[in-house]
């Protein structure tokens, strides 16, 4: 690659960087299409197999369960082997599993295919985050992360709307087959993109981490760093637990993911049951709420990067503020109002609840060196999926079975308030933790 064509702070030329970013965006979008399409099919599946809401919720939780189990080992492959190859393989697996759901004849079979989707998706978010953090300058990290994460609500909205439409026309099984195709095509393209050289982890004389480029088994030292020994597992663990702001960020993200996953899972059923409207219409109504996160995620990233020029810990202060605002909107929507006002506040919730994503995600990259970026985001994925995404659909489904869907969703503001507090406490440690980070440039490979 012509180095003169690569602007300062970028890994590739701007044109090639944007090409890779578009592929990452589309793949994340179809990830969530495949993940969330089942929610619009709940009434059809419930009627055919006589399932409870708890069982329906488990079809979402099955995905996150396998993500929790496999995220760390897959993320090690991302950091230690190859970003592009790992992402390509994973996307192919989840697309094939989605297509296989079209041929299921029982609830256990469908549950199994959903779990395999989770196995395929296990390391995509850490891998994609590591790629974006490497490709763009640090000062654009939140902004680009915000645009990338806008693919989540877009994919969820498309999955819900498209699933209901296809199911009404050709049956619920056909929906799985249709949405599986685009992700598989993009997965193949990933094997042909450029990547950056894998790096090896070393510890310097002061106990901080440093890295060298790994090529043909040799380590090329960065002369600015005093390398003394290879990092042990304990050294890697200390790289994370020694930074309080990183820990508070992981758990702050968890509460919001509990809320967003619960909303994506149950909002179509909420509208269908309360408004007594057809599922297709309820899915479209819910999709608009999810779709507004397309505004919230990039806006949150833009504001965080702008504010960070004046306030170094803005990437945690801003999520604290926006999450508290989201808690107020959720309370007004699920507890106070109904009808038109309820829907207005849900739309405002759709914008505000995702504004945390780009800034908090950038923090998981800011506070570790490049050789551990995918692993850092993997820890975030584990905590937010285990305690948030995996638990949310089942907990809300269980409460709904015992009471009703309105009562179940009314608990969501509590989780947002807790997350807001965790982000704020984390912001108090951010500057000091940032000073501990050792960073070196990456080089292109492939």
DRENRO-611224 format. One line per 3 residues: their letters; for each residue z, x, y of N, C-alpha, C. Coordinates in steps of 0.02 Angstrom, whole numbers. Layout:
! residues N
a> Z/X/Y/Z/X/Y/Z/X/Y ~ ...
This chain:
! residues 446
xxx> 0/42/-60/0/0/0/0/44/62 ~ -38/24/111/-42/61/174/23/51/213 ~ 62/105/219/128/98/251/122/80/324
xxx> 65/98/356/57/82/427/52/7/437 ~ 34/-30/384/26/-102/390/93/-138/381 ~ 145/-101/365/210/-132/352/254/-126/414
xxx> 271/-182/448/313/-179/508/383/-156/490 ~ 419/-131/540/487/-107/530/531/-164/504 ~ 570/-149/452/615/-198/423/585/-239/367
xxx> 519/-237/359/486/-274/305/474/-229/245 ~ 470/-258/186/456/-221/126/380/-216/114 ~ 344/-270/130/272/-272/123/241/-286/192
xxx> 174/-289/195/141/-312/255/162/-384/268 ~ 156/-408/330/176/-476/345/137/-528/305 ~ 71/-516/299/30/-563/262/51/-568/189
xxx> 62/-511/156/82/-512/86/153/-539/78 ~ 196/-522/125/265/-548/123/264/-624/126 ~ 224/-652/170/220/-725/176/190/-757/113
xxx> 142/-722/81/113/-748/19/167/-753/-36 ~ 206/-700/-44/260/-701/-94/311/-754/-77 ~ 326/-760/-12/375/-810/10/351/-881/-7
xxx> 287/-895/4/260/-961/-12/267/-976/-87 ~ 253/-926/-129/262/-936/-201/336/-950/-217 ~ 382/-912/-185/453/-924/-196/473/-994/-174
xxx> 447/-1016/-117/462/-1083/-91/437/-1136/-139 ~ 374/-1131/-160/345/-1182/-205/382/-1184/-272 ~ 400/-1126/-297/434/-1124/-361/503/-1156/-357
xxx> 539/-1143/-302/605/-1175/-292/597/-1250/-284 ~ 544/-1272/-250/531/-1343/-241/520/-1377/-308 ~ 477/-1348/-350/464/-1378/-415/523/-1370/-463
xxx> 563/-1319/-452/627/-1313/-488/667/-1377/-478 ~ 673/-1400/-415/714/-1459/-401/677/-1524/-417 ~ 611/-1524/-416/574/-1582/-440/591/-1593/-513
xxx> 586/-1540/-553/600/-1544/-625/674/-1561/-638 ~ 717/-1533/-595/789/-1542/-605/811/-1614/-588 ~ 783/-1643/-534/809/-1706/-508/767/-1767/-526
xxx> 708/-1758/-556/665/-1815/-572/701/-1865/-617 ~ 747/-1840/-658/781/-1884/-705/825/-1937/-670 ~ 848/-1922/-609/893/-1969/-575/859/-2036/-560
xxx> 794/-2033/-544/758/-2094/-529/741/-2132/-593 ~ 751/-2100/-650/736/-2131/-714/798/-2160/-747 ~ 856/-2150/-716/919/-2174/-745/917/-2247/-768
xxx> 895/-2294/-726/896/-2364/-749/853/-2377/-811 ~ 795/-2342/-815/752/-2350/-873/784/-2322/-936 ~ 813/-2262/-930/845/-2230/-987/908/-2268/-1007
xxx> 946/-2290/-957/1007/-2328/-970/992/-2392/-1009 ~ 938/-2426/-989/920/-2489/-1022/895/-2476/-1093 ~ 856/-2423/-1103/828/-2411/-1170/879/-2389/-1220
xxx> 927/-2346/-1198/975/-2318/-1245/1046/-2343/-1234 ~ 1055/-2390/-1188/1121/-2420/-1175/1174/-2367/-1159 ~ 1160/-2326/-1109/1204/-2270/-1092/1254/-2290/-1037
xxx> 1309/-2252/-1033/1357/-2260/-979/1337/-2216/-920 ~ 1367/-2227/-862/1354/-2184/-805/1376/-2112/-817 ~ 1430/-2105/-856/1454/-2038/-872/1401/-2000/-913
xxx> 1369/-2033/-960/1316/-2002/-1000/1256/-1985/-956 ~ 1239/-2031/-911/1183/-2017/-866/1197/-1956/-822 ~ 1258/-1953/-796/1277/-1896/-755/1274/-1831/-793
xxx> 1287/-1834/-859/1286/-1773/-900/1216/-1744/-906 ~ 1164/-1785/-895/1096/-1760/-897/1081/-1713/-839 ~ 1118/-1721/-784/1114/-1673/-729/1160/-1614/-743
xxx> 1220/-1629/-765/1270/-1576/-778/1247/-1529/-833 ~ 1207/-1553/-881/1183/-1509/-934/1143/-1451/-906 ~ 1103/-1465/-854/1064/-1413/-822/1111/-1360/-793
xxx> 1161/-1382/-756/1206/-1335/-722/1251/-1299/-771 ~ 1266/-1331/-828/1307/-1298/-878/1275/-1235/-904 ~ 1211/-1239/-921/1176/-1179/-946/1165/-1129/-890
xxx> 1156/-1153/-828/1150/-1107/-772/1213/-1065/-765 ~ 1271/-1098/-771/1335/-1062/-766/1341/-1009/-820 ~ 1323/-1027/-882/1330/-981/-938/1284/-921/-933
xxx> 1223/-932/-910/1171/-880/-914/1156/-845/-848 ~ 1185/-868/-792/1167/-839/-728/1182/-765/-724 ~ 1240/-743/-746/1258/-672/-741/1212/-628/-784
xxx> 1203/-643/-849/1158/-599/-887/1087/-599/-861 ~ 1062/-657/-838/994/-659/-812/990/-620/-746 ~ 1042/-626/-705/1042/-590/-641/1047/-515/-650
xxx> 1078/-494/-704/1078/-422/-720/1007/-399/-735 ~ 969/-442/-770/898/-426/-781/860/-421/-715 ~ 877/-467/-669/844/-466/-603/859/-400/-567
xxx> 922/-381/-564/942/-320/-528/922/-256/-565 ~ 926/-257/-632/916/-195/-669/846/-187/-699 ~ 807/-242/-704/741/-239/-735/687/-254/-684
xxx> 677/-318/-670/620/-337/-627/631/-406/-599 ~ 622/-414/-534/626/-480/-503/568/-524/-525 ~ 507/-498/-518/448/-540/-531/443/-561/-604
xxx> 456/-516/-651/450/-533/-721/503/-583/-743 ~ 565/-572/-720/619/-618/-738/605/-688/-711 ~ 585/-692/-647/571/-757/-616/513/-791/-652
xxx> 460/-755/-668/403/-784/-702/421/-813/-770 ~ 460/-776/-809/481/-799/-875/524/-862/-869 ~ 572/-860/-823/618/-916/-815/580/-980/-795
xxx> 534/-974/-747/497/-1032/-724/455/-1062/-780 ~ 426/-1020/-822/388/-1045/-879/432/-1083/-927 ~ 492/-1057/-939/539/-1090/-986/559/-1159/-960
xxx> 579/-1164/-895/602/-1229/-871/545/-1279/-866 ~ 484/-1256/-854/427/-1302/-852/411/-1329/-921 ~ 412/-1286/-971/400/-1308/-1040/454/-1357/-1063
xxx> 517/-1343/-1045/572/-1388/-1064/565/-1456/-1031 ~ 542/-1456/-968/532/-1520/-933/478/-1560/-969 ~ 424/-1528/-988/370/-1562/-1023/395/-1589/-1091
xxx> 438/-1551/-1124/464/-1572/-1189/505/-1636/-1185 ~ 537/-1648/-1127/576/-1709/-1118/534/-1772/-1125 ~ 469/-1766/-1114/424/-1824/-1120/418/-1848/-1192
xxx> 438/-1806/-1239/430/-1823/-1310/496/-1840/-1345 ~ 550/-1845/-1306/615/-1859/-1336/621/-1932/-1359 ~ 659/-1942/-1413/668/-2008/-1442/740/-2031/-1443
xxx> 786/-1989/-1418/857/-2007/-1418/892/-1971/-1362 ~ 953/-1993/-1346/993/-1961/-1294/1009/-1888/-1310 ~ 1030/-1871/-1371/1044/-1801/-1385/983/-1756/-1376
xxx> 924/-1781/-1394/863/-1741/-1385/850/-1730/-1310 ~ 857/-1782/-1270/846/-1775/-1198/897/-1728/-1168 ~ 959/-1735/-1189/1013/-1691/-1165/996/-1618/-1180
xxx> 970/-1605/-1240/952/-1537/-1260/897/-1508/-1215 ~ 845/-1547/-1202/791/-1522/-1159/816/-1509/-1088 ~ 862/-1550/-1064/891/-1539/-998/930/-1473/-997
xxx> 966/-1458/-1051/1004/-1396/-1055/957/-1336/-1053 ~ 900/-1341/-1087/851/-1286/-1088/821/-1276/-1018 ~ 812/-1330/-980/791/-1323/-911/840/-1279/-873
xxx> 905/-1291/-884/956/-1250/-852/953/-1177/-873 ~ 937/-1166/-938/929/-1096/-962/873/-1061/-925 ~ 819/-1098/-912/763/-1069/-876/778/-1056/-803
xxx> 819/-1100/-773/832/-1095/-702/891/-1048/-685 ~ 921/-1019/-737/985/-984/-728/984/-930/-674 ~ 931/-891/-671/932/-835/-623/882/-841/-567
xxx> 851/-901/-559/800/-905/-508/828/-897/-437 ~ 882/-933/-422/910/-929/-355/932/-857/-338 ~ 969/-822/-382/986/-752/-367/925/-708/-361
xxx> 875/-718/-404/815/-677/-401/776/-689/-337 ~ 768/-753/-319/732/-770/-258/768/-745/-196 ~ 834/-751/-196/873/-728/-139/867/-652/-131
xxx> 869/-616/-187/862/-543/-184/794/-523/-157 ~ 741/-558/-178/674/-544/-154/669/-555/-78 ~ 694/-612/-55/689/-627/17/730/-578/58
xxx> 790/-561/34/832/-513/70/798/-445/76 ~ 759/-427/25/725/-363/26/662/-364/69 ~ 627/-421/71/562/-424/103/566/-429/179
xxx> 620/-460/205/624/-474/277/679/-433/311 ~ 673/-421/376/726/-386/412/793/-424/409 ~ 847/-387/414/914/-417/410/924/-472/463
xxx> 897/-461/522/908/-509/576/871/-575/565 ~ 826/-578/516/790/-640/500/814/-670/435 ~ 866/-642/406/888/-661/339/909/-734/334
xxx> 949/-758/382/971/-828/380/913/-875/391 ~ 870/-859/439/813/-901/457/767/-911/397 ~ 747/-856/364/702/-861/307/736/-894/247
xxx> 800/-881/240/839/-914/187/842/-989/199 ~ 847/-1008/263/848/-1079/280/783/-1114/263 ~ 728/-1081/280/663/-1110/263/655/-1116/187
xxx> 675/-1062/152/670/-1062/79/711/-1119/48 ~ 771/-1128/73/815/-1180/46/794/-1250/65 ~ 750/-1257/114/723/-1323/130/682/-1349/71
xxx> 662/-1305/26/625/-1326/-33/669/-1367/-81 ~ 735/-1358/-77/781/-1394/-121/779/-1469/-107 ~ 793/-1491/-45/789/-1564/-32/718/-1591/-39
xxx> 669/-1550/-21/600/-1572/-28/583/-1585/-101 ~ 602/-1537/-144/591/-1546/-216/630/-1604/-244 ~ 694/-1610/-223/735/-1666/-247/706/-1733/-226
xxx> 683/-1738/-163/654/-1800/-138/589/-1817/-175 ~ 547/-1766/-185/484/-1778/-221/499/-1800/-293 ~ 547/-1767/-325/564/-1785/-393/588/-1856/-400
xxx> 632/-1877/-353/659/-1945/-355/604/-1997/-342 ~ 564/-1985/-289/512/-2033/-270/457/-2035/-322 ~ 434/-1977/-344/379/-1974/-391/399/-2000/-460
xxx> 461/-1984/-480/484/-2007/-545/486/-2083/-549 ~ 514/-2114/-497/517/-2188/-496/448/-2219/-496 ~ 402/-2190/-459/334/-2217/-456/298/-2212/-523
xxx> 301/-2152/-554/268/-2142/-618/299/-2186/-672 ~ 366/-2189/-672/400/-2229/-723/381/-2303/-719 ~ 373/-2329/-658/354/-2399/-648/283/-2412/-672
xxx> 240/-2361/-669/170/-2369/-688/157/-2353/-762 ~ 185/-2297/-786/167/-2273/-852/227/-2260/-898 ~ 287/-2275/-876/346/-2263/-917/382/-2199/-898
xxx> 447/-2196/-912/488/-2141/-887/471/-2074/-920 ~ 447/-2074/-982/430/-2011/-1015/371/-1976/-981 ~ 324/-2015/-956/266/-1985/-923/285/-1944/-862
xxx> 340/-1964/-828/361/-1929/-768/377/-1856/-782 ~ 409/-1843/-839/426/-1774/-856/363/-1732/-867 ~ 315/-1760/-901/254/-1724/-915/215/-1705/-852
xxx> 212/-1751/-805/173/-1739/-744/204/-1685/-701 ~ 270/-1688/-690/302/-1641/-644/308/-1570/-673 ~ 299/-1563/-738/307/-1496/-769/248/-1450/-755
xxx> 189/-1477/-741/128/-1437/-737/127/-1387/-679 ~ 142/-1408/-616/136/-1360/-560/181/-1299/-566 ~ 243/-1309/-589/289/-1253/-596/263/-1201/-645
xxx> 232/-1223/-699/206/-1177/-749/149/-1135/-720 ~ 106/-1165/-679/51/-1129/-649/77/-1075/-601 ~ 126/-1092/-560/154/-1043/-512/191/-988/-549
xxx> 222/-1005/-606/257/-955/-646/209/-899/-667 ~ 149/-918/-686/99/-868/-708/80/-821/-650 ~ 76/-848/-589/58/-807/-531/110/-753/-517
xxx> 173/-767/-536/226/-720/-520/220/-653/-556 ~ 186/-653/-612/179/-591/-649/133/-541/-614 ~ 98/-563/-562/49/-520/-529/67/-501/-458
xxx> 128/-517/-435/148/-498/-368/180/-429/-368 ~ 190/-401/-309/224/-337/-302/300/-348/-302 ~ 336/-295/-319/409/-298/-323/436/-235/-290
xxx> 502/-227/-288/530/-164/-265/561/-126/-323 ~ 566/-61/-316/591/-19/-370/663/-37/-388 ~ 675/-39/-453/743/-50/-476/788/8/-454
xxx> 849/-8/-437/895/44/-414/955/50/-460 ~ 981/111/-463/1041/123/-504/1102/127/-459 ~ 1158/107/-487/1220/102/-448/1263/164/-457
xxx> 1285/191/-399/1328/249/-400/1386/239/-352 ~ 1439/276/-364/1499/274/-321/1503/339/-284 ~ 1517/335/-217/1524/397/-179/1597/420/-177
xxx> 1607/475/-143/1673/506/-143/1727/465/-111 ~ 1707/417/-69/1757/376/-34/1774/313/-72 ~ 1741/302/-129/1754/242/-167/1707/185/-151
xxx> 1664/194/-100/1614/143/-86/1554/153/-132 ~ 1509/105/-134/1451/110/-178/1391/137/-142 ~ 1347/169/-179/1284/192/-152/1232/185/-206
xxx> 1169/196/-190/1118/187/-240/1066/242/-236 ~ 1031/250/-292/974/294/-293/917/257/-326 ~ 856/276/-312/799/242/-341/790/265/-413
xxx> 779/219/-458/769/236/-529/695/237/-544 ~ 671/294/-568/600/300/-585/594/350/-641 ~ 569/326/-699/562/368/-758/629/398/-779
xxx> 683/358/-769/749/380/-791/785/426/-744 ~ 753/448/-690/785/493/-642/809/456/-581 ~ 859/483/-549/886/453/-488/870/497/-429
xxx> 836/469/-381/821/505/-319/877/492/-269 ~ 913/544/-252/972/535/-210/952/521/-138 ~ 992/479/-106/987/470/-34/1033/522/-3
xxx> 1005/570/34/1043/626/61/1098/605/110 ~ 1093/543/135/1145/521/182/1209/503/146 ~ 1207/497/80/1265/473/43/1290/527/-5
xxx> 1354/533/-11/1384/582/-57/1397/548/-124 ~ 1353/558/-172/1359/525/-236/1402/568/-283 ~ 1451/538/-314/1494/576/-358/1491/553/-430
xxx> 1484/488/-443/1484/464/-511/1454/394/-514 ~ 1430/377/-574/1401/311/-584/1456/258/-580 ~ 1438/200/-552/1487/146/-545/1505/117/-613
xxx> 1569/108/-626/1592/75/-686/1594/0/-674 ~ 1608/-37/-727/1615/-110/-720/1670/-126/-670 ~ 1725/-89/-674/1780/-100/-627/1761/-88/-555
xxx> 1719/-36/-544/1695/-22/-477/1653/-79/-450 ~ 1611/-107/-494/1569/-163/-473/1611/-224/-456 ~ 1662/-238/-497/1707/-294/-483/1741/-285/-415
xxx> 1765/-223/-403/1799/-209/-339/1752/-216/-280 ~ 1687/-204/-292/1637/-212/-239/1639/-283/-211 ~ 1656/-331/-253/1658/-401/-232/1728/-424/-211
xxx> 1778/-412/-253/1844/-440/-240/1880/-405/-182 ~ 1855/-347/-161/1886/-312/-105/1865/-342/-38 ~ 1821/-392/-39/1796/-422/23/1815/-496/26
xxx> 1870/-512/59/1894/-582/61/1842/-631/87 ~ 1803/-611/138/1755/-658/166/1703/-678/114 ~ 1687/-633/68/1639/-649/15/1669/-700/-33
xxx> 1732/-692/-51/1765/-739/-95/1771/-809/-64 ~ 1790/-811/0/1795/-876/33/1726/-909/39 ~ 1674/-869/47/1606/-897/51/1586/-929/-14
xxx> 1599/-894/-70/1581/-922/-136/1613/-991/-146 ~ 1677/-996/-131/1712/-1059/-144/1698/-1111/-91 ~ 1682/-1089/-30/1662/-1137/21/1597/-1171/2
xxx> 1551/-1133/-26/1487/-1161/-48/1497/-1212/-104 ~ 1548/-1201/-145/1561/-1243/-204/1574/-1316/-185 ~ 1617/-1327/-136/1634/-1396/-117/1574/-1434/-91
xxx> 1531/-1400/-53/1472/-1434/-26/1422/-1450/-81 ~ 1415/-1404/-129/1369/-1416/-184/1393/-1475/-227 ~ 1459/-1482/-234/1486/-1542/-269/1460/-1605/-234
xxx> 1461/-1605/-168/1440/-1663/-130/1364/-1674/-134 ~ 1326/-1621/-121/1252/-1629/-119/1224/-1648/-187 ~ 1251/-1619/-240/1227/-1637/-307/1245/-1709/-325
xxx> 1305/-1729/-305/1326/-1799/-317/1281/-1848/-280 ~ 1264/-1831/-218/1221/-1874/-178/1151/-1878/-208 ~ 1123/-1820/-226/1056/-1820/-255/1054/-1858/-321
xxx> 1110/-1855/-359/1112/-1888/-424/1121/-1963/-418 ~ 1166/-1985/-374/1188/-2055/-375/1164/-2098/-318 ~ 1135/-2069/-266/1114/-2110/-209/1061/-2162/-228
xxx> 1011/-2146/-270/963/-2199/-290/999/-2258/-324 ~ 1045/-2243/-369/1082/-2297/-403/1127/-2335/-353 ~ 1156/-2298/-305/1198/-2329/-254/1159/-2382/-215
xxx> 1100/-2364/-192/1059/-2412/-154/1035/-2469/-199 ~ 1015/-2453/-260/990/-2504/-305/1043/-2556/-321 ~ 1104/-2535/-332/1158/-2581/-351/1185/-2619/-291
xxx> 1196/-2584/-235/1226/-2617/-177/1177/-2662/-141 ~ 1115/-2640/-134/1066/-2679/-97/1026/-2725/-142 ~ 1037/-2718/-209/1002/-2759/-258/926/-2756/-247
xxx> 901/-2693/-244/830/-2682/-233/800/-2645/-292 ~ 734/-2650/-303/702/-2615/-359/713/-2540/-354 ~ 714/-2507/-412/728/-2436/-414/677/-2396/-373
xxx> 614/-2416/-375/563/-2379/-338/579/-2378/-263 ~ 602/-2434/-237/620/-2439/-166/684/-2401/-153 ~ 732/-2406/-199/796/-2371/-191/785/-2295/-192
xxx> 740/-2272/-236/724/-2201/-240/693/-2175/-176 ~ 648/-2215/-147/616/-2195/-84/667/-2192/-28 ~ 713/-2239/-27/764/-2241/24/811/-2180/19
xxx> 829/-2163/-43/872/-2105/-54/834/-2040/-38 ~ 769/-2040/-54/729/-1979/-43/727/-1959/31 ~ 727/-2009/75/725/-1994/146/788/-1958/168
xxx> 845/-1978/141/909/-1945/157/905/-1872/135 ~ 882/-1861/74/877/-1793/47/826/-1752/87 ~ 771/-1784/105/716/-1750/138/735/-1723/206
xxx> 784/-1755/239/804/-1732/306/838/-1664/305 ~ 856/-1642/245/883/-1574/239/830/-1522/255 ~ 767/-1543/255/713/-1498/276/724/-1477/349
xxx> 754/-1521/387/772/-1505/456/836/-1463/457 ~ 886/-1485/419/952/-1454/422/953/-1381/400 ~ 922/-1365/343/925/-1296/318/892/-1245/364
xxx> 830/-1255/385/801/-1206/432/837/-1204/499 ~ 860/-1262/524/896/-1263/587/961/-1223/582 ~ 996/-1231/526/1058/-1192/516/1044/-1117/515
xxx> 989/-1097/482/971/-1027/480/952/-999/548 ~ 914/-1038/585/893/-1016/652/953/-1008/698 ~ 997/-1057/699/1056/-1054/742/1102/-997/723
xxx> 1110/-985/657/1155/-931/635/1129/-863/656 ~ 1063/-852/649/1036/-787/669/1038/-777/745 ~ 1025/-830/782/1029/-825/856/1100/-811/878
xxx> 1148/-847/850/1219/-840/870/1247/-773/848 ~ 1221/-747/792/1246/-684/765/1234/-625/813 ~ 1185/-632/857/1172/-579/906/1231/-570/954
xxx> 1270/-623/964/1328/-622/1009/1394/-623/971 ~ 1393/-654/912/1455/-662/874/1441/-639/802 ~ 1469/-582/783/1451/-551/720/1466/-595/659
xxx> 1519/-637/663/1538/-678/606/1509/-749/609 ~ 1455/-757/648/1425/-823/657/1400/-854/592 ~ 1382/-811/544/1357/-837/481/1411/-872/439
xxx> 1473/-868/460/1526/-907/428/1557/-958/475 ~ 1558/-943/540/1585/-992/588/1541/-1054/591 ~ 1475/-1043/594/1429/-1100/598/1434/-1146/538
xxx> 1434/-1121/475/1444/-1166/419/1510/-1205/421 ~ 1562/-1174/448/1626/-1209/455/1619/-1269/501 ~ 1583/-1260/556/1574/-1315/604/1528/-1369/577
xxx> 1471/-1350/549/1422/-1400/526/1449/-1438/466 ~ 1489/-1406/424/1517/-1440/365/1570/-1490/386 ~ 1608/-1475/438/1657/-1523/464/1621/-1584/493
xxx> 1566/-1572/528/1526/-1627/555/1498/-1670/499 ~ 1475/-1638/445/1449/-1674/387/1504/-1717/355 ~ 1565/-1691/354/1621/-1729/326/1633/-1794/365
xxx> 1626/-1789/431/1635/-1849/473/1580/-1899/459 ~ 1518/-1877/454/1462/-1922/439/1471/-1954/369 ~ 1493/-1915/320/1503/-1942/253/1558/-1995/252
xxx> 1611/-1983/290/1666/-2032/294/1642/-2097/325 ~ 1604/-2091/379/1579/-2151/413/1530/-2189/368 ~ 1490/-2153/329/1439/-2185/287/1469/-2218/225
xxx> 1514/-2183/191/1538/-2208/127/1603/-2248/130 ~ 1638/-2241/187/1704/-2274/192/1705/-2328/246 ~ 1675/-2315/304/1684/-2359/361/1629/-2412/366
xxx> 1566/-2392/363/1511/-2438/379/1471/-2457/317 ~ 1433/-2511/325/1383/-2529/275/1320/-2552/313 ~ 1268/-2570/275/1208/-2595/307/1171/-2541/346
xxx> 1143/-2560/403/1101/-2515/443/1140/-2455/469 ~ 1202/-2466/493/1241/-2410/518/1257/-2359/463 ~ 1271/-2385/405/1284/-2341/348/1225/-2295/335
xxx> 1166/-2323/336/1105/-2284/322/1092/-2233/377 ~ 1106/-2251/439/1097/-2204/495/1143/-2143/486 ~ 1205/-2155/467/1252/-2099/457/1234/-2058/395
xxx> 1205/-2091/345/1181/-2053/286/1123/-2007/305 ~ 1080/-2031/349/1025/-1989/372/1052/-1929/411 ~ 1103/-1940/452/1133/-1885/490/1169/-1837/443
xxx> 1198/-1865/389/1229/-1823/338/1176/-1779/304 ~ 1117/-1809/291/1063/-1772/260/1043/-1710/300 ~ 1046/-1714/366/1030/-1657/408/1087/-1606/408
xxx> 1147/-1628/419/1203/-1583/431/1231/-1549/368 ~ 1228/-1583/311/1262/-1558/251/1229/-1495/223 ~ 1166/-1483/240/1132/-1423/214/1127/-1367/265
xxx> 1154/-1376/323/1150/-1324/374/1189/-1261/356 ~ 1235/-1267/309/1275/-1209/287/1235/-1160/245 ~ 1184/-1185/209/1152/-1146/156/1125/-1078/178
xxx> 1083/-1075/230/1053/-1010/246/1103/-958/269 ~ 1151/-979/310/1200/-930/336/1247/-906/281 ~ 1274/-953/241/1320/-933/187/1283/-893/134
xxx> 1220/-912/120/1181/-873/72/1168/-803/97 ~ 1155/-796/162/1145/-729/190/1207/-687/186 ~ 1266/-717/192/1329/-680/186/1335/-648/117
xxx> 1313/-683/65/1316/-654/-3/1272/-593/-10 ~ 1224/-585/35/1180/-526/35/1203/-473/85 ~ 1231/-496/140/1255/-449/192/1309/-403/166
xxx> 1352/-428/123/1414/-393/107/1412/-352/43 ~ 1352/-345/13/1344/-302/-45/1283/-257/-35 ~ 1280/-203/-71/1223/-158/-65/1165/-187/-106
xxx> 1102/-163/-93/1043/-194/-123/1042/-198/-199 ~ 1073/-151/-233/1074/-151/-306/1116/-206/-336 ~ 1154/-243/-295/1197/-296/-321/1183/-363/-288
xxx> 1127/-370/-253/1114/-431/-217/1105/-492/-263 ~ 1065/-484/-315/1056/-540/-361/1121/-558/-396 ~ 1160/-506/-414/1225/-518/-446/1271/-555/-399
xxx> 1271/-536/-335/1314/-570/-286/1297/-644/-282 ~ 1232/-659/-277/1214/-730/-273/1226/-765/-339 ~ 1223/-728/-394/1239/-757/-460/1311/-781/-462
xxx> 1357/-742/-432/1427/-763/-430/1433/-827/-390 ~ 1396/-831/-334/1396/-893/-295/1369/-951/-337 ~ 1316/-939/-374/1287/-991/-416/1336/-1014/-470
xxx> 1372/-967/-500/1420/-986/-552/1475/-1030/-524 ~ 1505/-1007/-470/1561/-1045/-442/1539/-1114/-417 ~ 1482/-1116/-381/1462/-1181/-354/1434/-1228/-407
xxx> 1407/-1200/-461/1382/-1243/-515/1437/-1266/-562 ~ 1482/-1219/-579/1536/-1236/-625/1584/-1287/-594 ~ 1605/-1275/-533/1653/-1319/-500/1621/-1373/-457
xxx> 1556/-1364/-441/1522/-1411/-397/1469/-1451/-431 ~ 1411/-1420/-444/1354/-1457/-470/1365/-1485/-540 ~ 1399/-1447/-583/1412/-1471/-650/1463/-1527/-650
xxx> 1515/-1520/-610/1569/-1569/-609/1551/-1632/-571 ~ 1514/-1624/-515/1500/-1680/-471/1471/-1742/-504 ~ 1413/-1737/-537/1383/-1797/-567/1428/-1831/-618
xxx> 1464/-1792/-660/1507/-1821/-711/1568/-1854/-679 ~ 1600/-1819/-631/1659/-1847/-598/1643/-1912/-563 ~ 1588/-1912/-524/1568/-1973/-489/1549/-2027/-539
xxx> 1514/-2008/-592/1496/-2058/-644/1557/-2087/-678 ~ 1607/-2045/-691/1669/-2068/-723/1707/-2116/-678 ~ 1714/-2098/-614/1749/-2142/-567/1710/-2207/-559
xxx> 1644/-2203/-559/1602/-2263/-554/1613/-2309/-613 ~ 1618/-2280/-673/1631/-2321/-733/1698/-2357/-729 ~ 1748/-2323/-699/1815/-2352/-694/1822/-2400/-636
xxx> 1783/-2389/-583/1788/-2432/-523/1718/-2459/-506 ~ 1686/-2426/-458/1616/-2442/-441/1587/-2382/-405 ~ 1521/-2383/-393/1487/-2325/-365/1508/-2312/-293
xxx> 1525/-2364/-255/1547/-2355/-186/1613/-2317/-182 ~ 1660/-2337/-224/1725/-2303/-227/1717/-2230/-247 ~ 1673/-2218/-296/1663/-2150/-320/1637/-2104/-264
xxx> 1588/-2127/-227/1558/-2086/-174/1604/-2078/-113 ~ 1653/-2122/-106/1697/-2118/-48/1743/-2057/-49 ~ 1748/-2021/-106/1791/-1962/-109/1756/-1899/-82
xxx> 1692/-1902/-70/1653/-1843/-53/1674/-1808/12 ~ 1695/-1845/65/1715/-1810/126/1772/-1759/116 ~ 1815/-1771/68/1871/-1726/55/1847/-1656/38
xxx> 1795/-1652/-3/1768/-1588/-25/1736/-1551/34 ~ 1706/-1587/79/1675/-1555/137/1727/-1526/184 ~ 1783/-1561/193/1836/-1535/236/1865/-1470/208
xxx> 1875/-1468/142/1900/-1408/109/1852/-1350/119 ~ 1787/-1362/110/1737/-1310/119/1736/-1283/190 ~ 1741/-1328/238/1742/-1307/308/1800/-1260/322
xxx> 1858/-1275/294/1917/-1232/304/1907/-1164/272 ~ 1876/-1163/212/1865/-1099/177/1817/-1054/216 ~ 1764/-1083/243/1717/-1043/284/1752/-1014/345
xxx> 1795/-1054/377/1829/-1031/437/1875/-972/421 ~ 1914/-978/368/1959/-923/349/1918/-861/331 ~ 1862/-870/296/1819/-814/279/1791/-778/340
xxx> 1777/-816/392/1749/-787/453/1796/-737/486 ~ 1861/-744/473/1910/-699/502/1907/-628/472 ~ 1879/-623/412/1875/-558/377/1806/-528/378
xxx> 1755/-566/401/1685/-545/393/1670/-477/424 ~ 1689/-467/486/1671/-405/521/1699/-344/485 ~ 1762/-347/464/1792/-291/429/1758/-278/362
xxx> 1740/-332/326/1707/-325/261/1637/-296/269 ~ 1603/-315/323/1535/-290/335/1535/-214/345 ~ 1588/-188/373/1592/-116/386/1599/-76/321
xxx> 1616/-109/266/1624/-74/202/1558/-64/165 ~ 1505/-97/188/1442/-99/150/1400/-36/163 ~ 1376/-7/108/1330/49/111/1261/23/93
xxx> 1211/41/133/1144/13/123/1092/69/128 ~ 1039/64/88/983/111/92/917/73/86 ~ 861/100/110/797/65/107/773/59/35
xxx> 731/8/24/700/-3/-42/627/19/-39 ~ 598/34/-97/528/53/-99/489/6/-144 ~ 425/-3/-128/383/-50/-164/363/-23/-232
xx> 359/-69/-280/337/-52/-348/293/-107/-374 ~ 240/-91/-408/197/-142/-439/138/-161/-397
